């Protein structure tokens, strides 16, 4: 459950970082925000499909 919440937090942080970087005109940070969102999605899916003891 903690991995799912961490993944959701990373997805939201990545979206926010991408939005702010595009609004401010920062060129390299928007790619980093997109990568953080993809990593968050992967962590969330991995945590959702793993079995809890």
N, C-alpha and C positions, 0 to 999 in steps of 0.2 A: 504494500500500500504506500509505503514511503517513497518508493521509486516512481510510482505513478504521479504522486504529488510533486516530486522533484522535476519530473518530465514536464508536467503542466506549467510549473513555475518557469522553467527554461524556455518553453514555447512562448509564454506571455512576455518574458523579458526580451526574447529575440525579436518578437513583433514590435515591441516598444522601441527597442534600439534601432531597428530598421526604419521605423516611422520618424524618429528624432533625427537620425542621420540624413535621411532624404530631405527633411524640412530644413535642416541646418546647412546642407550642402557638403557634408563630409563624404568624401569619395570612397574610402576603403572600409569604413565602418558598416556600411549597409550590407556588404558581403559577409562580414563577421556576424551580423545579426541574423542573416538568413541561415548561416551554418549553425548558430546556436539553436535556432528553431528546429532544424532537422535533427540535431543531436537530442534535443528535448523530446521530439517525437519518437525517436528510437528508444530512448530510455523509458518513456512512458509505455510503449508497446512491449518492451522486454519485461518491465515490471508487472504489466497486466497479465501476461501469459505465463509468468513464473508461478510455481506452486508455493504457497505459504505453508509452513509447518505448524 
